[in-house]
Amino acid sequence: MKRKMIEINTKNIAFDRGYDEFIFYCRARNLRPATIQFYDNSIRSIYKFIDPKMPIKDITKTTVDKFIIGCQNELDIKDITIHTYLRALKAILYYFMKLGYMEKFHIALVKYDKPIIETYSEYEVKILLKKPNKNKCSFVEFRDWTICNLLYATGMRSSNIINLKVNEIDLYNNLINLKTTKNRKPLVIPITKSLQPILREYLSVRNGGDEEYLFCTAYGDNLKQASLNHSMGYYNHNKGVNKTGIHRWRHTFAKQWILNNGDIIKLQKILNHSDLDMVRNYVNMFTKDLQKDFEEFNPLEFISKKSIKMKNKGDNSNGKN
């Protein structure tokens, strides 16, 4: 009698089991913990509208459309949040499609109005960068003041801040050698003249070993993302600045670079973006600020003013004759 071979059943795999496989695949690819956390956070909302026990083979475009409509009608969230959830769902389902667990179909992301990013004003920056009295302030306040200066001088991400080590600060060559970045590409950022003495003084206060993290807790422990966010928020409020957010410094840096006529290609490299798309977004976001000088430097306005001056000069000459 011919024996029947065991076949792998891919027809009735439930959504939640497939998701576990997807996360295992992400870890095998060595994706960053923050990326995996993004999927885990998103799946909670996805399960509200797609039954975790639903067979993957039964998921269709209609399932995705119902998920979008459900988010719009039942969740008090913005379109950009729905876009984020859908981006996670798209990655998961495309993985299933690749393995043949379900039929292939295109998933289009929902459109959303890009939010206006409010940056720190010049007045707020001056307040936050005002040096505290080292003899009276705590280590945490002095650390947070140093971080503010570093963020404003480099446009770093918060992940760079918490992963930055003492030996990555090269004051001899005035360079910061970032080994841990979002896209895993090493990044070298110059240390400006104003930032040099700030980092030098902080290093003397920190007094850490080469392999220790540059920014630590008051007890010398590694600084976690949540603790950094909370501490920087407290620092701002204590200075009388209601705006908070570490990433706001990154936007402020980009805005000032653009308004100071900095090179866009260099900005892309400094911010460590893989392409110019995000940099173009910065330009679009700060359009109102760019309009302030639009008339002054506009070629048509410039030549019109020049023509008026020449006309007035001609009229004065005729009057003298």
C-alpha positions as CSV (number, residue, x, y, z in Angstrom):
1,M,0.0,0.0,0.0
2,K,1.3,3.4,-1.0
3,R,1.8,5.6,2.1
4,K,0.6,9.2,2.1
5,M,3.2,11.8,2.8
6,I,2.6,14.4,5.5
7,E,2.0,17.8,3.9
8,I,2.3,21.1,5.5
9,N,-1.1,22.6,6.0
10,T,-1.1,26.3,5.1
11,K,-4.9,26.5,4.4
12,N,-6.3,27.0,7.9
13,I,-3.6,29.0,9.7
14,A,-5.2,31.5,12.0
15,F,-4.3,35.2,11.9
16,D,-2.8,35.3,15.4
17,R,-0.6,32.2,14.7
18,G,0.5,33.8,11.4
19,Y,1.4,37.0,13.2
20,D,3.6,35.1,15.7
21,E,5.4,33.6,12.6
22,F,5.8,37.2,11.2
23,I,7.3,38.5,14.5
24,F,9.7,35.5,14.6
25,Y,10.7,36.3,11.0
26,C,11.3,40.0,12.0
27,R,13.5,38.9,14.8
28,A,15.4,36.5,12.5
29,R,16.1,39.5,10.2
30,N,17.4,41.4,13.3
31,L,14.9,44.2,13.0
32,R,15.2,46.8,15.8
33,P,13.2,46.3,19.0
34,A,11.4,49.6,18.3
35,T,10.2,48.2,15.0
36,I,8.9,45.0,16.6
37,Q,7.2,47.1,19.3
38,F,5.5,49.1,16.5
39,Y,4.0,45.9,15.2
40,D,2.9,44.7,18.6
41,N,1.3,48.0,19.4
42,S,-0.5,48.1,16.1
43,I,-1.8,44.5,16.3
44,R,-3.9,45.3,19.3
45,S,-6.0,47.7,17.3
46,I,-6.0,45.4,14.3
47,Y,-7.5,42.6,16.4
48,K,-10.4,44.9,17.3
49,F,-11.6,44.6,13.7
50,I,-10.1,41.4,12.4
51,D,-10.7,38.3,14.4
52,P,-7.3,36.8,15.5
53,K,-8.7,33.3,14.9
54,M,-9.8,34.2,11.4
55,P,-8.2,31.8,8.8
56,I,-5.6,33.8,6.9
57,K,-6.9,32.4,3.6
58,D,-10.2,34.1,4.2
59,I,-8.6,37.6,4.5
60,T,-9.5,39.7,1.4
61,K,-9.5,43.3,0.3
62,T,-13.0,43.6,1.8
63,T,-11.5,42.6,5.2
64,V,-8.9,45.4,4.9
65,D,-11.6,47.9,3.8
66,K,-13.8,47.0,6.8
67,F,-10.8,47.4,9.1
68,I,-10.3,51.0,7.7
69,I,-13.9,51.9,8.1
70,G,-14.1,50.4,11.6
71,C,-11.1,52.5,12.6
72,Q,-12.8,55.6,11.2
73,N,-16.2,55.0,12.8
74,E,-15.3,53.4,16.1
75,L,-11.9,54.7,17.2
76,D,-11.4,58.3,18.2
77,I,-8.1,58.6,16.2
78,K,-6.7,60.8,13.4
79,D,-6.3,59.7,9.8
80,I,-2.5,59.6,10.3
81,T,-3.0,57.0,13.1
82,I,-5.1,54.9,10.8
83,H,-2.4,55.2,8.2
84,T,0.1,53.9,10.7
85,Y,-2.0,50.9,11.7
86,L,-2.7,50.1,8.0
87,R,1.1,50.3,7.3
88,A,1.6,47.6,9.9
89,L,-1.3,45.5,8.6
90,K,0.1,45.8,5.1
91,A,3.5,44.5,6.1
92,I,2.0,41.5,7.9
93,L,-0.4,40.6,5.1
94,Y,2.3,41.0,2.4
95,Y,4.4,38.5,4.4
96,F,1.4,36.1,4.4
97,M,1.0,36.6,0.6
98,K,4.7,35.9,0.1
99,L,4.3,32.5,1.9
100,G,1.2,31.6,-0.1
101,Y,-1.1,31.7,2.9
102,M,-3.6,34.0,1.1
103,E,-4.5,35.4,-2.2
104,K,-2.4,38.4,-3.4
105,F,-4.0,41.8,-3.7
106,H,-2.8,45.4,-3.5
107,I,-3.3,47.4,-0.3
108,A,-3.3,51.1,-0.7
109,L,-2.5,53.3,2.3
110,V,-5.1,55.9,3.4
111,K,-4.4,59.5,2.6
112,Y,-4.1,62.0,5.5
113,D,-3.4,65.6,5.9
114,K,0.2,66.1,7.0
115,P,0.3,67.7,10.4
116,I,1.9,71.1,10.9
117,I,4.9,70.5,13.1
118,E,5.3,73.2,15.7
119,T,9.0,73.8,16.4
120,Y,10.6,75.6,19.3
121,S,10.6,79.4,18.9
122,E,13.8,81.4,19.1
123,Y,12.7,82.7,22.6
124,E,12.0,79.1,23.8
125,V,15.3,77.9,22.5
126,K,17.2,80.7,24.4
127,I,15.4,79.7,27.6
128,L,16.1,76.0,27.3
129,L,19.7,76.6,26.3
130,K,20.4,79.0,29.3
131,K,23.1,77.3,31.3
132,P,22.1,76.3,34.8
133,N,24.3,77.1,37.8
134,K,26.5,74.0,38.1
135,N,27.0,74.7,41.8
136,K,23.3,74.7,42.6
137,C,21.6,72.4,40.0
138,S,21.3,68.6,40.0
139,F,23.3,66.3,37.7
140,V,20.0,65.5,35.9
141,E,19.3,69.2,35.1
142,F,22.9,69.7,33.9
143,R,22.6,66.5,31.8
144,D,19.3,67.6,30.3
145,W,20.8,71.1,29.5
146,T,23.7,69.4,27.7
147,I,21.2,67.2,25.8
148,C,19.3,70.3,24.6
149,N,22.4,71.8,23.3
150,L,23.4,68.6,21.6
151,L,20.0,68.2,20.0
152,Y,19.9,71.8,18.7
153,A,23.5,71.5,17.3
154,T,23.0,68.1,15.6
155,G,19.4,67.2,15.0
156,M,19.9,63.8,16.6
157,R,17.2,61.3,17.3
158,S,16.4,60.3,20.9
159,S,17.6,56.8,20.1
160,N,21.0,58.3,19.3
161,I,21.0,60.1,22.6
162,I,20.4,57.1,24.8
163,N,22.8,54.8,22.8
164,L,25.6,57.4,22.5
165,K,28.8,56.2,24.3
166,V,31.6,58.2,25.8
167,N,34.2,57.0,23.3
168,E,32.0,58.2,20.4
169,I,32.7,61.8,21.4
170,D,36.0,62.7,19.7
171,L,37.0,66.1,21.0
172,Y,40.5,65.8,19.5
173,N,39.0,65.8,15.9
174,N,35.7,67.5,17.0
175,L,33.6,64.6,15.7
176,I,30.7,62.5,17.0
177,N,30.9,59.0,15.7
178,L,27.4,57.5,15.9
179,K,27.6,53.7,15.7
180,T,23.9,53.1,16.5
181,T,21.5,54.7,14.0
182,K,18.0,54.0,12.8
183,N,19.1,52.7,9.4
184,R,22.2,50.9,10.9
185,K,24.6,53.1,8.9
186,P,27.4,54.7,10.9
187,L,27.2,58.5,10.9
188,V,29.8,61.1,11.7
189,I,28.6,64.6,12.8
190,P,31.0,67.5,13.3
191,I,31.1,69.1,16.8
192,T,30.7,72.9,16.4
193,K,32.8,75.5,18.3
194,S,29.9,76.3,20.6
195,L,29.2,72.7,21.4
196,Q,32.9,71.8,22.2
197,P,33.2,73.4,25.6
198,I,29.7,72.1,26.6
199,L,30.6,68.5,25.9
200,R,34.0,68.9,27.5
201,E,32.5,70.2,30.7
202,Y,29.8,67.5,30.7
203,L,32.3,64.8,30.2
204,S,34.3,66.0,33.3
205,V,31.1,65.9,35.3
206,R,29.9,62.6,33.9
207,N,33.4,61.0,34.5
208,G,32.4,57.8,32.7
209,G,34.5,55.1,31.1
210,D,35.0,54.9,27.3
211,E,32.4,52.1,26.9
212,E,29.8,53.6,29.2
213,Y,26.8,55.5,27.9
214,L,27.4,59.3,27.7
215,F,24.0,60.2,29.2
216,C,23.0,58.2,32.2
217,T,20.7,58.4,35.2
218,A,21.7,60.2,38.4
219,Y,23.0,56.8,39.7
220,G,25.0,56.1,36.6
221,D,22.6,53.5,35.1
222,N,21.6,53.3,31.5
223,L,19.0,55.9,30.5
224,K,15.8,54.4,29.1
225,Q,13.7,56.1,26.4
226,A,10.7,56.6,28.7
227,S,12.9,58.1,31.5
228,L,14.5,60.5,29.0
229,N,11.1,61.6,27.7
230,H,9.8,62.2,31.2
231,S,13.0,64.0,32.3
232,M,13.1,66.3,29.3
233,G,9.4,67.1,29.6
234,Y,10.0,68.1,33.3
235,Y,13.1,70.2,32.3
236,N,11.0,72.2,29.8
237,H,8.1,72.8,32.1
238,N,10.4,73.8,34.9
239,K,11.9,76.4,32.6
240,G,8.4,77.7,31.7
241,V,8.2,76.1,28.3
242,N,5.0,74.3,27.7
243,K,6.1,72.6,24.5
244,T,7.8,69.3,24.9
245,G,9.2,66.5,22.8
246,I,12.7,65.5,22.0
247,H,11.9,65.0,18.3
248,R,10.7,68.7,18.2
249,W,14.4,69.6,18.6
250,R,15.1,67.6,15.4
251,H,12.4,69.6,13.5
252,T,13.7,72.8,15.0
253,F,17.2,72.0,13.8
254,A,16.0,71.2,10.3
255,K,13.9,74.4,10.2
256,Q,16.7,76.7,11.2
257,W,19.1,75.0,8.8
258,I,16.7,75.6,5.9
259,L,16.0,79.2,7.0
260,N,19.7,79.8,7.3
261,N,20.0,78.7,3.6
262,G,21.8,75.5,4.6
263,D,22.5,73.0,1.8
264,I,19.6,70.5,1.5
265,I,21.9,67.6,0.6
266,K,24.1,68.1,3.6
267,L,20.9,68.3,5.8
268,Q,19.9,64.9,4.4
269,K,23.3,63.4,5.4
270,I,23.3,65.0,8.9
271,L,19.7,63.8,9.6
272,N,20.7,60.4,8.2
273,H,17.7,60.1,5.9
274,S,18.1,57.5,3.1
275,D,16.6,59.9,0.5
276,L,15.4,63.5,0.1
277,D,11.7,62.8,0.7
278,M,11.7,63.7,4.4
279,V,13.9,66.7,3.8
280,R,11.4,67.9,1.1
281,N,8.7,67.5,3.7
282,Y,10.6,69.8,6.1
283,V,10.8,72.4,3.3
284,N,7.0,72.1,2.8
285,M,6.3,72.3,6.5
286,F,8.2,75.5,6.9
287,T,6.7,77.3,3.9
288,K,5.2,80.0,6.0
289,D,8.5,80.9,7.5
290,L,10.1,80.9,4.1
291,Q,7.4,83.3,2.9
292,K,8.6,86.0,5.4
293,D,11.5,86.9,3.1
294,F,9.7,86.0,-0.1
295,E,9.0,89.6,-1.2
296,E,12.4,90.9,-0.2
297,F,14.3,88.4,-2.3
298,N,11.7,87.7,-5.0
299,P,13.3,88.5,-8.4
300,L,10.2,90.3,-9.7
301,E,9.9,92.4,-6.6
302,F,13.6,93.2,-6.8
303,I,13.5,94.3,-10.4
304,S,10.3,96.4,-9.8
305,K,12.0,98.2,-6.9
306,K,15.0,98.8,-9.1
307,S,12.9,100.2,-11.9
308,I,11.1,102.6,-9.5
309,K,14.4,103.9,-8.2
310,M,15.7,104.5,-11.7
311,K,12.4,106.3,-12.6
312,N,12.6,108.5,-9.5
313,K,16.2,109.2,-10.3
314,G,15.2,110.2,-13.9
315,D,12.4,112.4,-12.6
316,N,14.8,114.2,-10.2
317,S,17.2,114.8,-13.1
318,N,14.5,116.3,-15.3
319,G,13.5,118.6,-12.4
320,K,17.0,120.0,-12.1
321,N,17.2,120.8,-15.8
